[in-house]
Amino acid sequence: NFAYGCDYKKPYVDDIDADVSVAKKNIWIFRTIVINLELDYNVLMLNNPNYAFIDSQNINLGVRSLGWLLDYRKLRLYLTNKFNVTQAYLFIGMVPNNQKLYTELQKCGFILIFKPTVRYFENGKETFKGSVDAELVLHASAIQYKNYDKAIIMSGDGDFACLAEFLSEKDKLLHIFTPNAHYSKLLKPYSKYILRMDLFRHSFERNSIKKTSIGGRSKP
């Protein structure tokens, strides 16, 4: 038995399918325990600031697909307390009449990097689309590269596999946050860095639901 109340059952079951299922479940339980028991980075790494680079579209729609909404204030506090993230860059599409949302995100402590969007209609509904990939990669690999010790990439988009490769080779990749289990296969080589937000839902979920669009569509 783990000292923290988790029963780890070594899978010696004859049924192979059940064996694999138990093993996978215990691996995720173990990873959750490890992350939650990590010593606070803000104590051990005061002189080593970490930065987060967030694909707001991918993260927002990824958690919505699971039936819950993200509390950005909770997220910002979590990044600070767990990983000493001193700067959190949130890349987001610029959508008309969304100024209230942008103001709230800034109050939560995020630095917003805007991307122009394209307006079009889908099934008669007004939609805005804009990719933030290039801006996120540029800031993480060039503009802010010398200013942080480690980077957290927040997206399940495979377009960031090249950035993950670059940062891991430079020993500057701390984690990749994905909204759920359905992240791109291109990120599989970096599974040791991946933290699934759905496994920490209690830390990020918004209590009261208020519909607000941040614009754009998630990539398949």
N, C-alpha and C positions, 0 to 999 in steps of 0.2 A: 504493500500500500504506500502511496505517496504521502508525504507528511502533510500535504495540503488537501486531503480528502478525496483524491482521485484514485480509484481502484484501477491499477494497471494490470490487465489480464493478458498474460503472454499467450499468443494465439497458437494453441496446440490442438485445435479442433480438426476433426477428420474432414468435415465439410469445407472444402477449399474456398467456396464463395463466402461463407460465413467468416472464415479465417481472415480473408482479405478485408472484408468489411470492418471487422473488429480492429484489425491492425491500422487501417486508415483512420478510424475514429480516434484511436488512442494517440496516433501521431499528432492529429490536430489538437487534441486535449493537451498533450504535452507541450506543443508549441504555444498554445494559449497561456499555459502556466508560466512558461519561460518568459514570455513577453511581459506578463503582468508582474513578474517578480524581478524584472530587470532593475538594476540600481538606477536612480534618476540621473539622466544625462546632465541635467542642469546643476548637479552637485559635482559629478566627476569630470565634466567637460566644460567648465565655465569659460575657458579660454579657447574652446573649439566649437564655435557656433555652427549649427546645422541649418540648412535651408530646405523648404518644401516647395515643390513645383507641381501645381494642381491643375489637372484638366477638368474644369468644373462641369462641363457638359457630360463627360463620360462618368464621373463620380455621381453626379446628381441623378442622371437617368438610370444608372446602374442600381442604385439603392431603391429608387422608385419602382423598378421592375419587381422588387421583392415585397412591395406593399408598404414601405415606410419612407419617411422623409428625413433628410439629414439636418441636424442642428449644427450650423456652422460655428456657433460660439463654443459648443462642446468640443467640436473638432479642433478648433484653434487652441483651446486649453490643453487638450490631450497631446497635441504635437509639442507644446511647450513643456509640459510636465514630464512626459515620457521620453522625449527625444531632443530636448533643448533646441527646438526650432525657434530661432530668433527672427527669421524672416520667412513668411509664407506667401508665395506668389500664386495668385489665383488667376488663371487665364480664362477669359470669358468673352462671349460675343456681345458686341454693343447693339442693344435692341432699344428702339424708341419707347419712351414711357416707362422704362425700367429703372429710373434713377433712384427710386425709393429702395429697391433691392440693392443696388450698388452701394448706397449710403450705409445700409445695414451691414453689408459684408465688410466694409471698411471699419465700421464700429467694432466688429468682431475681431479686428486685428489683421485682416488680410490686405496685401498690396495687390491691387487689381491691375492686370495687364489686358487691355481691350483689343479685340479683333473685330474689324468691320464685318458685318453680316450681309447676306444676300436675302432679299425678301421675295417670297414666292407663295403660291397657293397650292395646297395639296388637299384633294377631296373637298374643295370649297373653303378650306380653313387657312387663314394667314399663318405662314411659317417663316422662321428666320434660320438661316444656316451659315455657319462660319467655322472654319477649322483653325484651331489654336496650336496645332502641332509644331509648325515652324518657329513660332515665337517662344514656345516652351523650351524647345531644344536649344535655341539660340541663347536664351538666358541661362540655362543650366550649364551649357558647355563653353560659353564664351563670356557673355556680359557679366555674370555673377560668379564665374568659375573660381576665381582667386579669393573670393570673399568668404567662402564657407569651407568647413572641414568635410562634412558629409552631406549628401543630398538624398531627399526622399522624393520619389516620383509617385504621383497619385493618379493612376489611370490603368485601365485594363486594355488599352489600345496597343496593338502590335506595332504601330508606327513608332513607338518609343523604344523598340528593341535595340535599335542602333545606339540610342542614348544610354540605355542600360549597359550595353557592351562597353561603350567608351568609359563610363564612370566606374564600372567594376574593374576594368583593366588598370585604371588610375587609383584604385582603392578609395574612391570617393562616393560609392553608392552605399547608403545605409539600408534603405528599404524601398520596396515598390508596393504601394497600397492599391489593391484592386477592390472594386465595389462588391464583387461576389465571385463565385467559382467559375463563372463563364468568361474568363479573360482570354486574350489571344494566345494561340499556341506558340507564337513567336516569343512570348515571354517565358515559356516553360524552362529554357536553359538557366533562367535566373530564379528558379523556384525557391532557393534558399533565402532570397531577399523578400519574397512575397508575403504580405500580410493581407488577409481577406477581411474587409470591413464588416461583412455580414456576421462574422464570428465575434465581433465586438459591438454588436448592434446596441446593446444597453449603454455603451459609452457615447454613441453618436446620434441616437434617435431623437427626433423632435417630438415633444410631448403633444403639442397642439398643432393641428394641421391647418395650414392656411395656404391656399393655392397661389403660387407665384411662379411665373415662367422665367427661366434664365436664358431661354432662347436656344435654338439649334437642335439638332438630332444626334443621337448617339450612333457611332459607326457600327456596322454589324460585326 
